[in-house]
Amino acid sequence: MRSVVDEVIAQVFELCRHDTGGAVADYIPELASADPDRFGICVVTSQGHTYEIGDSTAEFTIQSISKPLTYAMALADRGPDAVAARVDVEPSGEPFNEISLDPITERPRNPMINAGAITMASMVGGRNVEERFERVLSAYSAFAGRRLRLDEQVYRSEARTGYRNRAIGYMLRSFDILGSEPDAALDLYFRQCSIALTCRDLGMMAATLANNGVNPLTRERVLAPALVERTLSVMTTCGMYDAAGAWVAEVGLPAKSGVGGGVLAVLPGQLGIAVFSPRLDAHGNSVRGVQACRELSRLLELHFM
Ligand code: DON
């Protein structure tokens, strides 16, 4: 028997699938080959019950949805005070790839923009970039409940063309925000963004955050409750970049988007939402992803702020 959630996701899918607005990201050459019509929705409850429709098992790269996860790892590895000394938690009101620091604190404004995310990559524990990447991949896999993999082609494509991120990395080094050489932090950042997953994986990651850091299916504790709270707070104010205000007003859930077309949203204690559709708006957020979350929030009355 179809449940209410099945009915609602089918309704939302039908409503959004005709929208062909926006464009697939092409500033990372490998992303330009994504099928723009792909569309999947996955809702996972904090008990692990999964509802899905459309392209929920198609792979794409996590991109910026990696940022809250690596932020959480930096918090766990270095502690909140050491992290706060290097990155603020204020919305930037600027594009995600802005080459800027807060003029007063001289720190990145938050860990969701690239400047903050590259800083967080530099704080992940490990002896070298290989070991640090293995820790990142294991942690993301624990959120998803299955072993994830690196998309080598996307990684190489971004590493080859990431001049803007390199500019940010070298700026961070010159302001002593990065304690180490920028290339290592950049390499880890490029790799974390290139981890491949499906909408279903993303739904399980969201459900793990909704379930206070415990993966609902494997029962593994992936993140301490205090760090879940901090991560979701920063996602609320900064996760959708300079569209964060409209997002909070209309959807009312902590969330994070990525230029691969994924959107992850969390209703704490209840459920996680994942949407995948590659066409992006001017902020770098999936057009159908934003629209589908708005409709899901309205129909299921999820807005909790
Ligand atoms: O740094 C970049 O440009 C990409 N690897 C990630 C950007 C991204 O996903 C922004 N989000 N919407």
Residues whose N, C-alpha, C, O or C-beta is under 5 A from the ligand:
A	BS01	DON	Q63 S64 F96 N114 C193 S257 G258 V259 H283 G284 N285
